[in-house]
Amino acid sequence: MNAPPVDWPRIVELPPFQMCARERGARGDNALQACLAWVRQQEPEMLWADYCEWFEHKGYWQNETPDGRVLVGEV
């Protein structure tokens, strides 16, 4: 079963993703443009898996999912 498609233009706007991208090598003065350019150089399925793992490992966003959805009623 394939994973659902990732809305990369929306994902690259998320601060957690921008932080991940910077840590992984995205460079430039404009964070959004740097992330977009960096994403274009990656293999999408591997990038999504890596980002999800990074997101969970960081543990900063306990009430959110990697795609920015808020988990209602969970802490």
CHARMM-style PDB file with segment names, atoms N, HN, CA, C and O in Angstrom:
ATOM      1  N   MET     1       0.843  -1.185   0.000  1.00  0.00      PROA
ATOM      2  CA  MET     1       0.000   0.000   0.000  1.00  0.00      PROA
ATOM      3  C   MET     1       0.883   1.242   0.000  1.00  0.00      PROA
ATOM      4  O   MET     1       1.796   1.351   0.818  1.00  0.00      PROA
ATOM      5  N   ASN     2       0.624   2.159  -0.892  1.00  0.00      PROA
ATOM      6  HN  ASN     2      -0.118   2.070  -1.556  1.00  0.00      PROA
ATOM      7  CA  ASN     2       1.406   3.386  -0.989  1.00  0.00      PROA
ATOM      8  C   ASN     2       0.941   4.412   0.032  1.00  0.00      PROA
ATOM      9  O   ASN     2      -0.235   4.459   0.390  1.00  0.00      PROA
ATOM     10  N   ALA     3       1.875   5.231   0.496  1.00  0.00      PROA
ATOM     11  HN  ALA     3       2.831   5.193   0.206  1.00  0.00      PROA
ATOM     12  CA  ALA     3       1.533   6.330   1.398  1.00  0.00      PROA
ATOM     13  C   ALA     3       0.779   7.397   0.613  1.00  0.00      PROA
ATOM     14  O   ALA     3       0.982   7.532  -0.593  1.00  0.00      PROA
ATOM     15  N   PRO     4      -0.087   8.155   1.277  1.00  0.00      PROA
ATOM     16  CA  PRO     4      -0.796   9.212   0.572  1.00  0.00      PROA
ATOM     17  C   PRO     4       0.184  10.261   0.073  1.00  0.00      PROA
ATOM     18  O   PRO     4       1.261  10.429   0.645  1.00  0.00      PROA
ATOM     19  N   PRO     5      -0.182  10.969  -0.990  1.00  0.00      PROA
ATOM     20  CA  PRO     5       0.728  11.999  -1.505  1.00  0.00      PROA
ATOM     21  C   PRO     5       0.953  13.103  -0.470  1.00  0.00      PROA
ATOM     22  O   PRO     5       0.060  13.446   0.304  1.00  0.00      PROA
ATOM     23  N   VAL     6       2.142  13.635  -0.479  1.00  0.00      PROA
ATOM     24  HN  VAL     6       2.868  13.357  -1.108  1.00  0.00      PROA
ATOM     25  CA  VAL     6       2.515  14.692   0.462  1.00  0.00      PROA
ATOM     26  C   VAL     6       2.338  16.042  -0.235  1.00  0.00      PROA
ATOM     27  O   VAL     6       2.775  16.227  -1.371  1.00  0.00      PROA
ATOM     28  N   ASP     7       1.700  16.968   0.451  1.00  0.00      PROA
ATOM     29  HN  ASP     7       1.345  16.817   1.374  1.00  0.00      PROA
ATOM     30  CA  ASP     7       1.502  18.329  -0.063  1.00  0.00      PROA
ATOM     31  C   ASP     7       2.759  19.143   0.273  1.00  0.00      PROA
ATOM     32  O   ASP     7       2.764  19.928   1.222  1.00  0.00      PROA
ATOM     33  N   TRP     8       3.820  18.947  -0.515  1.00  0.00      PROA
ATOM     34  HN  TRP     8       3.816  18.309  -1.286  1.00  0.00      PROA
ATOM     35  CA  TRP     8       5.104  19.583  -0.214  1.00  0.00      PROA
ATOM     36  C   TRP     8       5.035  21.098  -0.125  1.00  0.00      PROA
ATOM     37  O   TRP     8       5.659  21.666   0.772  1.00  0.00      PROA
ATOM     38  N   PRO     9       4.301  21.797  -1.014  1.00  0.00      PROA
ATOM     39  CA  PRO     9       4.238  23.260  -0.850  1.00  0.00      PROA
ATOM     40  C   PRO     9       3.717  23.685   0.529  1.00  0.00      PROA
ATOM     41  O   PRO     9       4.143  24.707   1.067  1.00  0.00      PROA
ATOM     42  N   ARG    10       2.806  22.909   1.092  1.00  0.00      PROA
ATOM     43  HN  ARG    10       2.460  22.078   0.655  1.00  0.00      PROA
ATOM     44  CA  ARG    10       2.305  23.228   2.436  1.00  0.00      PROA
ATOM     45  C   ARG    10       3.288  22.781   3.505  1.00  0.00      PROA
ATOM     46  O   ARG    10       3.512  23.498   4.480  1.00  0.00      PROA
ATOM     47  N   ILE    11       3.873  21.607   3.334  1.00  0.00      PROA
ATOM     48  HN  ILE    11       3.691  21.025   2.542  1.00  0.00      PROA
ATOM     49  CA  ILE    11       4.789  21.071   4.341  1.00  0.00      PROA
ATOM     50  C   ILE    11       6.013  21.970   4.512  1.00  0.00      PROA
ATOM     51  O   ILE    11       6.465  22.184   5.637  1.00  0.00      PROA
ATOM     52  N   VAL    12       6.554  22.499   3.414  1.00  0.00      PROA
ATOM     53  HN  VAL    12       6.187  22.325   2.500  1.00  0.00      PROA
ATOM     54  CA  VAL    12       7.763  23.319   3.540  1.00  0.00      PROA
ATOM     55  C   VAL    12       7.508  24.630   4.273  1.00  0.00      PROA
ATOM     56  O   VAL    12       8.458  25.304   4.670  1.00  0.00      PROA
ATOM     57  N   GLU    13       6.250  25.002   4.459  1.00  0.00      PROA
ATOM     58  HN  GLU    13       5.478  24.454   4.136  1.00  0.00      PROA
ATOM     59  CA  GLU    13       5.922  26.210   5.222  1.00  0.00      PROA
ATOM     60  C   GLU    13       5.917  25.970   6.727  1.00  0.00      PROA
ATOM     61  O   GLU    13       5.917  26.921   7.508  1.00  0.00      PROA
ATOM     62  N   LEU    14       5.914  24.716   7.133  1.00  0.00      PROA
ATOM     63  HN  LEU    14       5.914  23.943   6.498  1.00  0.00      PROA
ATOM     64  CA  LEU    14       5.854  24.388   8.558  1.00  0.00      PROA
ATOM     65  C   LEU    14       7.208  24.598   9.230  1.00  0.00      PROA
ATOM     66  O   LEU    14       8.229  24.124   8.731  1.00  0.00      PROA
ATOM     67  N   PRO    15       7.222  25.307  10.361  1.00  0.00      PROA
ATOM     68  CA  PRO    15       8.490  25.518  11.067  1.00  0.00      PROA
ATOM     69  C   PRO    15       9.247  24.229  11.396  1.00  0.00      PROA
ATOM     70  O   PRO    15      10.470  24.206  11.259  1.00  0.00      PROA
ATOM     71  N   PRO    16       8.569  23.148  11.826  1.00  0.00      PROA
ATOM     72  CA  PRO    16       9.345  21.929  12.084  1.00  0.00      PROA
ATOM     73  C   PRO    16      10.045  21.409  10.830  1.00  0.00      PROA
ATOM     74  O   PRO    16      11.192  20.970  10.900  1.00  0.00      PROA
ATOM     75  N   PHE    17       9.364  21.457   9.683  1.00  0.00      PROA
ATOM     76  HN  PHE    17       8.432  21.814   9.626  1.00  0.00      PROA
ATOM     77  CA  PHE    17      10.001  20.972   8.472  1.00  0.00      PROA
ATOM     78  C   PHE    17      11.175  21.867   8.097  1.00  0.00      PROA
ATOM     79  O   PHE    17      12.223  21.368   7.686  1.00  0.00      PROA
ATOM     80  N   GLN    18      11.018  23.175   8.230  1.00  0.00      PROA
ATOM     81  HN  GLN    18      10.167  23.581   8.564  1.00  0.00      PROA
ATOM     82  CA  GLN    18      12.116  24.082   7.911  1.00  0.00      PROA
ATOM     83  C   GLN    18      13.317  23.818   8.811  1.00  0.00      PROA
ATOM     84  O   GLN    18      14.462  23.882   8.365  1.00  0.00      PROA
ATOM     85  N   MET    19      13.051  23.524  10.073  1.00  0.00      PROA
ATOM     86  HN  MET    19      12.120  23.472  10.435  1.00  0.00      PROA
ATOM     87  CA  MET    19      14.141  23.196  10.998  1.00  0.00      PROA
ATOM     88  C   MET    19      14.846  21.915  10.556  1.00  0.00      PROA
ATOM     89  O   MET    19      16.075  21.852  10.535  1.00  0.00      PROA
ATOM     90  N   CYS    20      14.071  20.905  10.206  1.00  0.00      PROA
ATOM     91  HN  CYS    20      13.073  20.956  10.222  1.00  0.00      PROA
ATOM     92  CA  CYS    20      14.633  19.645   9.730  1.00  0.00      PROA
ATOM     93  C   CYS    20      15.467  19.869   8.472  1.00  0.00      PROA
ATOM     94  O   CYS    20      16.591  19.378   8.369  1.00  0.00      PROA
ATOM     95  N   ALA    21      14.914  20.606   7.526  1.00  0.00      PROA
ATOM     96  HN  ALA    21      14.001  21.005   7.610  1.00  0.00      PROA
ATOM     97  CA  ALA    21      15.610  20.850   6.260  1.00  0.00      PROA
ATOM     98  C   ALA    21      16.930  21.582   6.487  1.00  0.00      PROA
ATOM     99  O   ALA    21      17.938  21.267   5.855  1.00  0.00      PROA
ATOM    100  N   ARG    22      16.918  22.555   7.388  1.00  0.00      PROA
ATOM    101  HN  ARG    22      16.099  22.811   7.902  1.00  0.00      PROA
ATOM    102  CA  ARG    22      18.167  23.278   7.694  1.00  0.00      PROA
ATOM    103  C   ARG    22      19.194  22.338   8.303  1.00  0.00      PROA
ATOM    104  O   ARG    22      20.373  22.377   7.948  1.00  0.00      PROA
ATOM    105  N   GLU    23      18.745  21.499   9.216  1.00  0.00      PROA
ATOM    106  HN  GLU    23      17.788  21.468   9.504  1.00  0.00      PROA
ATOM    107  CA  GLU    23      19.666  20.540   9.835  1.00  0.00      PROA
ATOM    108  C   GLU    23      20.202  19.536   8.821  1.00  0.00      PROA
ATOM    109  O   GLU    23      21.305  19.013   8.976  1.00  0.00      PROA
ATOM    110  N   ARG    24      19.412  19.269   7.782  1.00  0.00      PROA
ATOM    111  HN  ARG    24      18.515  19.693   7.656  1.00  0.00      PROA
ATOM    112  CA  ARG    24      19.789  18.278   6.777  1.00  0.00      PROA
ATOM    113  C   ARG    24      20.524  18.892   5.581  1.00  0.00      PROA
ATOM    114  O   ARG    24      20.971  18.161   4.697  1.00  0.00      PROA
ATOM    115  N   GLY    25      20.655  20.214   5.541  1.00  0.00      PROA
ATOM    116  HN  GLY    25      20.291  20.808   6.259  1.00  0.00      PROA
ATOM    117  CA  GLY    25      21.467  20.786   4.483  1.00  0.00      PROA
ATOM    118  C   GLY    25      20.851  21.865   3.623  1.00  0.00      PROA
ATOM    119  O   GLY    25      21.529  22.389   2.739  1.00  0.00      PROA
ATOM    120  N   ALA    26      19.585  22.226   3.842  1.00  0.00      PROA
ATOM    121  HN  ALA    26      19.035  21.800   4.560  1.00  0.00      PROA
ATOM    122  CA  ALA    26      18.978  23.316   3.058  1.00  0.00      PROA
ATOM    123  C   ALA    26      19.690  24.614   3.420  1.00  0.00      PROA
ATOM    124  O   ALA    26      19.871  24.926   4.597  1.00  0.00      PROA
ATOM    125  N   ARG    27      20.086  25.358   2.410  1.00  0.00      PROA
ATOM    126  HN  ARG    27      19.939  25.105   1.454  1.00  0.00      PROA
ATOM    127  CA  ARG    27      20.830  26.599   2.636  1.00  0.00      PROA
ATOM    128  C   ARG    27      20.231  27.742   1.832  1.00  0.00      PROA
ATOM    129  O   ARG    27      19.700  27.544   0.739  1.00  0.00      PROA
ATOM    130  N   GLY    28      20.327  28.935   2.390  1.00  0.00      PROA
ATOM    131  HN  GLY    28      20.759  29.096   3.278  1.00  0.00      PROA
ATOM    132  CA  GLY    28      19.854  30.138   1.719  1.00  0.00      PROA
ATOM    133  C   GLY    28      19.300  31.121   2.733  1.00  0.00      PROA
ATOM    134  O   GLY    28      18.983  30.748   3.862  1.00  0.00      PROA
ATOM    135  N   ASP    29      19.185  32.377   2.328  1.00  0.00      PROA
ATOM    136  HN  ASP    29      19.443  32.680   1.411  1.00  0.00      PROA
ATOM    137  CA  ASP    29      18.701  33.420   3.233  1.00  0.00      PROA
ATOM    138  C   ASP    29      17.191  33.333   3.460  1.00  0.00      PROA
ATOM    139  O   ASP    29      16.710  33.669   4.542  1.00  0.00      PROA
ATOM    140  N   ASN    30      16.452  32.892   2.464  1.00  0.00      PROA
ATOM    141  HN  ASN    30      16.844  32.619   1.586  1.00  0.00      PROA
ATOM    142  CA  ASN    30      15.006  32.762   2.565  1.00  0.00      PROA
ATOM    143  C   ASN    30      14.696  31.302   2.890  1.00  0.00      PROA
ATOM    144  O   ASN    30      14.904  30.417   2.061  1.00  0.00      PROA
ATOM    145  N   ALA    31      14.198  31.060   4.103  1.00  0.00      PROA
ATOM    146  HN  ALA    31      14.029  31.779   4.777  1.00  0.00      PROA
ATOM    147  CA  ALA    31      13.982  29.681   4.554  1.00  0.00      PROA
ATOM    148  C   ALA    31      13.018  28.923   3.647  1.00  0.00      PROA
ATOM    149  O   ALA    31      13.262  27.761   3.321  1.00  0.00      PROA
ATOM    150  N   LEU    32      11.949  29.555   3.245  1.00  0.00      PROA
ATOM    151  HN  LEU    32      11.751  30.499   3.509  1.00  0.00      PROA
ATOM    152  CA  LEU    32      10.971  28.874   2.403  1.00  0.00      PROA
ATOM    153  C   LEU    32      11.575  28.489   1.060  1.00  0.00      PROA
ATOM    154  O   LEU    32      11.421  27.350   0.618  1.00  0.00      PROA
ATOM    155  N   GLN    33      12.249  29.408   0.413  1.00  0.00      PROA
ATOM    156  HN  GLN    33      12.374  30.334   0.771  1.00  0.00      PROA
ATOM    157  CA  GLN    33      12.869  29.122  -0.885  1.00  0.00      PROA
ATOM    158  C   GLN    33      13.978  28.078  -0.751  1.00  0.00      PROA
ATOM    159  O   GLN    33      14.129  27.215  -1.616  1.00  0.00      PROA
ATOM    160  N   ALA    34      14.741  28.157   0.319  1.00  0.00      PROA
ATOM    161  HN  ALA    34      14.618  28.858   1.021  1.00  0.00      PROA
ATOM    162  CA  ALA    34      15.804  27.172   0.545  1.00  0.00      PROA
ATOM    163  C   ALA    34      15.209  25.781   0.716  1.00  0.00      PROA
ATOM    164  O   ALA    34      15.739  24.808   0.181  1.00  0.00      PROA
ATOM    165  N   CYS    35      14.114  25.683   1.458  1.00  0.00      PROA
ATOM    166  HN  CYS    35      13.683  26.474   1.893  1.00  0.00      PROA
ATOM    167  CA  CYS    35      13.476  24.386   1.668  1.00  0.00      PROA
ATOM    168  C   CYS    35      12.874  23.846   0.380  1.00  0.00      PROA
ATOM    169  O   CYS    35      13.003  22.656   0.091  1.00  0.00      PROA
ATOM    170  N   LEU    36      12.225  24.696  -0.391  1.00  0.00      PROA
ATOM    171  HN  LEU    36      12.120  25.662  -0.156  1.00  0.00      PROA
ATOM    172  CA  LEU    36      11.645  24.255  -1.658  1.00  0.00      PROA
ATOM    173  C   LEU    36      12.724  23.713  -2.593  1.00  0.00      PROA
ATOM    174  O   LEU    36      12.553  22.660  -3.206  1.00  0.00      PROA
ATOM    175  N   ALA    37      13.822  24.434  -2.694  1.00  0.00      PROA
ATOM    176  HN  ALA    37      13.960  25.290  -2.195  1.00  0.00      PROA
ATOM    177  CA  ALA    37      14.915  23.999  -3.560  1.00  0.00      PROA
ATOM    178  C   ALA    37      15.500  22.680  -3.056  1.00  0.00      PROA
ATOM    179  O   ALA    37      15.805  21.791  -3.851  1.00  0.00      PROA
ATOM    180  N   TRP    38      15.652  22.554  -1.767  1.00  0.00      PROA
ATOM    181  HN  TRP    38      15.404  23.275  -1.121  1.00  0.00      PROA
ATOM    182  CA  TRP    38      16.210  21.345  -1.174  1.00  0.00      PROA
ATOM    183  C   TRP    38      15.291  20.152  -1.405  1.00  0.00      PROA
ATOM    184  O   TRP    38      15.760  19.065  -1.741  1.00  0.00      PROA
ATOM    185  N   VAL    39      13.975  20.348  -1.226  1.00  0.00      PROA
ATOM    186  HN  VAL    39      13.594  21.231  -0.952  1.00  0.00      PROA
ATOM    187  CA  VAL    39      13.005  19.272  -1.430  1.00  0.00      PROA
ATOM    188  C   VAL    39      13.072  18.754  -2.864  1.00  0.00      PROA
ATOM    189  O   VAL    39      12.978  17.548  -3.091  1.00  0.00      PROA
ATOM    190  N   ARG    40      13.229  19.637  -3.810  1.00  0.00      PROA
ATOM    191  HN  ARG    40      13.306  20.616  -3.625  1.00  0.00      PROA
ATOM    192  CA  ARG    40      13.294  19.235  -5.225  1.00  0.00      PROA
ATOM    193  C   ARG    40      14.478  18.314  -5.514  1.00  0.00      PROA
ATOM    194  O   ARG    40      14.465  17.585  -6.506  1.00  0.00      PROA
ATOM    195  N   GLN    41      15.492  18.341  -4.663  1.00  0.00      PROA
ATOM    196  HN  GLN    41      15.502  18.933  -3.857  1.00  0.00      PROA
ATOM    197  CA  GLN    41      16.680  17.515  -4.862  1.00  0.00      PROA
ATOM    198  C   GLN    41      16.575  16.147  -4.178  1.00  0.00      PROA
ATOM    199  O   GLN    41      17.468  15.312  -4.325  1.00  0.00      PROA
ATOM    200  N   GLN    42      15.503  15.919  -3.443  1.00  0.00      PROA
ATOM    201  HN  GLN    42      14.778  16.597  -3.325  1.00  0.00      PROA
ATOM    202  CA  GLN    42      15.348  14.706  -2.652  1.00  0.00      PROA
ATOM    203  C   GLN    42      14.382  13.729  -3.319  1.00  0.00      PROA
ATOM    204  O   GLN    42      13.598  14.105  -4.190  1.00  0.00      PROA
ATOM    205  N   GLU    43      14.452  12.485  -2.898  1.00  0.00      PROA
ATOM    206  HN  GLU    43      15.088  12.179  -2.190  1.00  0.00      PROA
ATOM    207  CA  GLU    43      13.481  11.473  -3.320  1.00  0.00      PROA
ATOM    208  C   GLU    43      12.310  11.582  -2.339  1.00  0.00      PROA
ATOM    209  O   GLU    43      12.503  11.380  -1.140  1.00  0.00      PROA
ATOM    210  N   PRO    44      11.094  11.899  -2.820  1.00  0.00      PROA
ATOM    211  CA  PRO    44       9.979  12.257  -1.942  1.00  0.00      PROA
ATOM    212  C   PRO    44       9.625  11.233  -0.863  1.00  0.00      PROA
ATOM    213  O   PRO    44       9.419  11.617   0.288  1.00  0.00      PROA
ATOM    214  N   GLU    45       9.549   9.961  -1.194  1.00  0.00      PROA
ATOM    215  HN  GLU    45       9.716   9.649  -2.129  1.00  0.00      PROA
ATOM    216  CA  GLU    45       9.157   8.971  -0.186  1.00  0.00      PROA
ATOM    217  C   GLU    45      10.216   8.843   0.905  1.00  0.00      PROA
ATOM    218  O   GLU    45       9.888   8.735   2.086  1.00  0.00      PROA
ATOM    219  N   MET    46      11.478   8.855   0.508  1.00  0.00      PROA
ATOM    220  HN  MET    46      11.745   8.943  -0.452  1.00  0.00      PROA
ATOM    221  CA  MET    46      12.557   8.766   1.501  1.00  0.00      PROA
ATOM    222  C   MET    46      12.597  10.024   2.363  1.00  0.00      PROA
ATOM    223  O   MET    46      12.818   9.948   3.571  1.00  0.00      PROA
ATOM    224  N   LEU    47      12.385  11.174   1.740  1.00  0.00      PROA
ATOM    225  HN  LEU    47      12.206  11.235   0.758  1.00  0.00      PROA
ATOM    226  CA  LEU    47      12.389  12.430   2.478  1.00  0.00      PROA
ATOM    227  C   LEU    47      11.271  12.452   3.502  1.00  0.00      PROA
ATOM    228  O   LEU    47      11.486  12.841   4.650  1.00  0.00      PROA
ATOM    229  N   TRP    48      10.069  12.034   3.096  1.00  0.00      PROA
ATOM    230  HN  TRP    48       9.894  11.718   2.163  1.00  0.00      PROA
ATOM    231  CA  TRP    48       8.940  12.030   4.033  1.00  0.00      PROA
ATOM    232  C   TRP    48       9.228  11.091   5.210  1.00  0.00      PROA
ATOM    233  O   TRP    48       8.978  11.453   6.359  1.00  0.00      PROA
ATOM    234  N   ALA    49       9.741   9.918   4.942  1.00  0.00      PROA
ATOM    235  HN  ALA    49       9.945   9.624   4.008  1.00  0.00      PROA
ATOM    236  CA  ALA    49      10.058   8.966   6.010  1.00  0.00      PROA
ATOM    237  C   ALA    49      11.121   9.538   6.949  1.00  0.00      PROA
ATOM    238  O   ALA    49      11.006   9.415   8.168  1.00  0.00      PROA
ATOM    239  N   ASP    50      12.147  10.157   6.384  1.00  0.00      PROA
ATOM    240  HN  ASP    50      12.240  10.257   5.393  1.00  0.00      PROA
ATOM    241  CA  ASP    50      13.217  10.752   7.192  1.00  0.00      PROA
ATOM    242  C   ASP    50      12.668  11.884   8.053  1.00  0.00      PROA
ATOM    243  O   ASP    50      12.989  11.981   9.237  1.00  0.00      PROA
ATOM    244  N   TYR    51      11.842  12.739   7.455  1.00  0.00      PROA
ATOM    245  HN  TYR    51      11.581  12.661   6.493  1.00  0.00      PROA
ATOM    246  CA  TYR    51      11.261  13.858   8.199  1.00  0.00      PROA
ATOM    247  C   TYR    51      10.375  13.348   9.338  1.00  0.00      PROA
ATOM    248  O   TYR    51      10.455  13.865  10.452  1.00  0.00      PROA
ATOM    249  N   CYS    52       9.540  12.352   9.081  1.00  0.00      PROA
ATOM    250  HN  CYS    52       9.475  11.931   8.176  1.00  0.00      PROA
ATOM    251  CA  CYS    52       8.660  11.812  10.129  1.00  0.00      PROA
ATOM    252  C   CYS    52       9.478  11.245  11.285  1.00  0.00      PROA
ATOM    253  O   CYS    52       9.136  11.441  12.451  1.00  0.00      PROA
ATOM    254  N   GLU    53      10.558  10.545  10.957  1.00  0.00      PROA
ATOM    255  HN  GLU    53      10.836  10.386  10.010  1.00  0.00      PROA
ATOM    256  CA  GLU    53      11.439  10.006  11.996  1.00  0.00      PROA
ATOM    257  C   GLU    53      12.100  11.134  12.778  1.00  0.00      PROA
ATOM    258  O   GLU    53      12.148  11.096  14.007  1.00  0.00      PROA
ATOM    259  N   TRP    54      12.607  12.136  12.067  1.00  0.00      PROA
ATOM    260  HN  TRP    54      12.568  12.167  11.068  1.00  0.00      PROA
ATOM    261  CA  TRP    54      13.233  13.293  12.710  1.00  0.00      PROA
ATOM    262  C   TRP    54      12.232  13.983  13.631  1.00  0.00      PROA
ATOM    263  O   TRP    54      12.561  14.322  14.768  1.00  0.00      PROA
ATOM    264  N   PHE    55      11.013  14.191  13.142  1.00  0.00      PROA
ATOM    265  HN  PHE    55      10.746  13.915  12.218  1.00  0.00      PROA
ATOM    266  CA  PHE    55       9.950  14.869  13.889  1.00  0.00      PROA
ATOM    267  C   PHE    55       9.671  14.137  15.208  1.00  0.00      PROA
ATOM    268  O   PHE    55       9.607  14.756  16.270  1.00  0.00      PROA
ATOM    269  N   GLU    56       9.509  12.838  15.124  1.00  0.00      PROA
ATOM    270  HN  GLU    56       9.561  12.336  14.261  1.00  0.00      PROA
ATOM    271  CA  GLU    56       9.219  12.044  16.324  1.00  0.00      PROA
ATOM    272  C   GLU    56      10.403  12.054  17.282  1.00  0.00      PROA
ATOM    273  O   GLU    56      10.220  12.136  18.496  1.00  0.00      PROA
ATOM    274  N   HSD    57      11.607  11.972  16.745  1.00  0.00      PROA
ATOM    275  HN  HSD    57      11.756  11.906  15.758  1.00  0.00      PROA
ATOM    276  CA  HSD    57      12.813  11.957  17.586  1.00  0.00      PROA
ATOM    277  C   HSD    57      12.971  13.277  18.343  1.00  0.00      PROA
ATOM    278  O   HSD    57      13.348  13.274  19.515  1.00  0.00      PROA
ATOM    279  N   LYS    58      12.688  14.400  17.685  1.00  0.00      PROA
ATOM    280  HN  LYS    58      12.382  14.402  16.733  1.00  0.00      PROA
ATOM    281  CA  LYS    58      12.815  15.701  18.344  1.00  0.00      PROA
ATOM    282  C   LYS    58      11.871  15.802  19.529  1.00  0.00      PROA
ATOM    283  O   LYS    58      12.270  16.267  20.597  1.00  0.00      PROA
ATOM    284  N   GLY    59      10.623  15.373  19.360  1.00  0.00      PROA
ATOM    285  HN  GLY    59      10.299  14.995  18.492  1.00  0.00      PROA
ATOM    286  CA  GLY    59       9.664  15.378  20.449  1.00  0.00      PROA
ATOM    287  C   GLY    59       9.166  16.741  20.877  1.00  0.00      PROA
ATOM    288  O   GLY    59       8.545  16.854  21.934  1.00  0.00      PROA
ATOM    289  N   TYR    60       9.413  17.780  20.098  1.00  0.00      PROA
ATOM    290  HN  TYR    60       9.918  17.688  19.239  1.00  0.00      PROA
ATOM    291  CA  TYR    60       9.013  19.136  20.472  1.00  0.00      PROA
ATOM    292  C   TYR    60       7.522  19.394  20.270  1.00  0.00      PROA
ATOM    293  O   TYR    60       6.946  20.237  20.957  1.00  0.00      PROA
ATOM    294  N   TRP    61       6.906  18.696  19.359  1.00  0.00      PROA
ATOM    295  HN  TRP    61       7.374  18.011  18.801  1.00  0.00      PROA
ATOM    296  CA  TRP    61       5.536  19.002  18.935  1.00  0.00      PROA
ATOM    297  C   TRP    61       4.623  17.839  19.290  1.00  0.00      PROA
ATOM    298  O   TRP    61       4.127  17.140  18.407  1.00  0.00      PROA
ATOM    299  N   GLN    62       4.405  17.637  20.569  1.00  0.00      PROA
ATOM    300  HN  GLN    62       4.808  18.205  21.287  1.00  0.00      PROA
ATOM    301  CA  GLN    62       3.670  16.470  21.050  1.00  0.00      PROA
ATOM    302  C   GLN    62       2.197  16.498  20.653  1.00  0.00      PROA
ATOM    303  O   GLN    62       1.571  15.440  20.583  1.00  0.00      PROA
ATOM    304  N   ASN    63       1.635  17.648  20.395  1.00  0.00      PROA
ATOM    305  HN  ASN    63       2.143  18.507  20.451  1.00  0.00      PROA
ATOM    306  CA  ASN    63       0.219  17.754  20.033  1.00  0.00      PROA
ATOM    307  C   ASN    63       0.020  17.957  18.541  1.00  0.00      PROA
ATOM    308  O   ASN    63      -1.052  18.385  18.114  1.00  0.00      PROA
ATOM    309  N   GLU    64       1.040  17.656  17.739  1.00  0.00      PROA
ATOM    310  HN  GLU    64       1.912  17.309  18.086  1.00  0.00      PROA
ATOM    311  CA  GLU    64       0.936  17.827  16.289  1.00  0.00      PROA
ATOM    312  C   GLU    64       1.455  16.588  15.578  1.00  0.00      PROA
ATOM    313  O   GLU    64       2.207  15.788  16.134  1.00  0.00      PROA
ATOM    314  N   THR    65       1.029  16.459  14.336  1.00  0.00      PROA
ATOM    315  HN  THR    65       0.418  17.109  13.884  1.00  0.00      PROA
ATOM    316  CA  THR    65       1.550  15.415  13.458  1.00  0.00      PROA
ATOM    317  C   THR    65       2.609  16.055  12.565  1.00  0.00      PROA
ATOM    318  O   THR    65       2.664  17.282  12.481  1.00  0.00      PROA
ATOM    319  N   PRO    66       3.441  15.276  11.903  1.00  0.00      PROA
ATOM    320  CA  PRO    66       4.464  15.850  11.019  1.00  0.00      PROA
ATOM    321  C   PRO    66       3.889  16.757   9.926  1.00  0.00      PROA
ATOM    322  O   PRO    66       4.567  17.670   9.455  1.00  0.00      PROA
ATOM    323  N   ASP    67       2.635  16.502   9.525  1.00  0.00      PROA
ATOM    324  HN  ASP    67       2.085  15.760   9.909  1.00  0.00      PROA
ATOM    325  CA  ASP    67       2.048  17.349   8.484  1.00  0.00      PROA
ATOM    326  C   ASP    67       1.306  18.561   9.040  1.00  0.00      PROA
ATOM    327  O   ASP    67       0.582  19.241   8.313  1.00  0.00      PROA
ATOM    328  N   GLY    68       1.493  18.828  10.345  1.00  0.00      PROA
ATOM    329  HN  GLY    68       2.082  18.275  10.935  1.00  0.00      PROA
ATOM    330  CA  GLY    68       0.970  20.052  10.946  1.00  0.00      PROA
ATOM    331  C   GLY    68      -0.428  19.965  11.526  1.00  0.00      PROA
ATOM    332  O   GLY    68      -0.956  20.961  12.020  1.00  0.00      PROA
ATOM    333  N   ARG    69      -1.034  18.787  11.471  1.00  0.00      PROA
ATOM    334  HN  ARG    69      -0.604  17.978  11.070  1.00  0.00      PROA
ATOM    335  CA  ARG    69      -2.366  18.660  12.057  1.00  0.00      PROA
ATOM    336  C   ARG    69      -2.249  18.627  13.580  1.00  0.00      PROA
ATOM    337  O   ARG    69      -1.325  18.032  14.136  1.00  0.00      PROA
ATOM    338  N   VAL    70      -3.211  19.282  14.243  1.00  0.00      PROA
ATOM    339  HN  VAL    70      -3.961  19.765  13.791  1.00  0.00      PROA
ATOM    340  CA  VAL    70      -3.238  19.316  15.700  1.00  0.00      PROA
ATOM    341  C   VAL    70      -4.007  18.107  16.193  1.00  0.00      PROA
ATOM    342  O   VAL    70      -5.098  17.811  15.705  1.00  0.00      PROA
ATOM    343  N   LEU    71      -3.432  17.408  17.164  1.00  0.00      PROA
ATOM    344  HN  LEU    71      -2.546  17.648  17.560  1.00  0.00      PROA
ATOM    345  CA  LEU    71      -4.088  16.261  17.780  1.00  0.00      PROA
ATOM    346  C   LEU    71      -4.986  16.778  18.894  1.00  0.00      PROA
ATOM    347  O   LEU    71      -4.495  17.255  19.917  1.00  0.00      PROA
ATOM    348  N   VAL    72      -6.276  16.688  18.704  1.00  0.00      PROA
ATOM    349  HN  VAL    72      -6.674  16.300  17.873  1.00  0.00      PROA
ATOM    350  CA  VAL    72      -7.246  17.210  19.662  1.00  0.00      PROA
ATOM    351  C   VAL    72      -7.435  16.198  20.777  1.00  0.00      PROA
ATOM    352  O   VAL    72      -7.637  15.010  20.528  1.00  0.00      PROA
ATOM    353  N   GLY    73      -7.367  16.683  22.009  1.00  0.00      PROA
ATOM    354  HN  GLY    73      -7.203  17.649  22.212  1.00  0.00      PROA
ATOM    355  CA  GLY    73      -7.629  15.835  23.153  1.00  0.00      PROA
ATOM    356  C   GLY    73      -6.477  14.941  23.551  1.00  0.00      PROA
ATOM    357  O   GLY    73      -6.638  14.105  24.440  1.00  0.00      PROA
ATOM    358  N   GLU    74      -5.316  15.086  22.925  1.00  0.00      PROA
ATOM    359  HN  GLU    74      -5.185  15.765  22.203  1.00  0.00      PROA
ATOM    360  CA  GLU    74      -4.160  14.266  23.285  1.00  0.00      PROA
ATOM    361  C   GLU    74      -3.033  15.162  23.791  1.00  0.00      PROA
ATOM    362  O   GLU    74      -2.874  16.298  23.346  1.00  0.00      PROA
ATOM    363  N   VAL    75      -2.275  14.637  24.705  1.00  0.00      PROA
ATOM    364  HN  VAL    75      -2.405  13.714  25.066  1.00  0.00      PROA
ATOM    365  CA  VAL    75      -1.131  15.386  25.224  1.00  0.00      PROA
ATOM    366  C   VAL    75       0.114  14.577  25.025  1.00  0.00      PROA
ATOM    367  OT1 VAL    75       1.202  15.019  25.392  1.00  0.00      PROA
TER     368      VAL     75
END
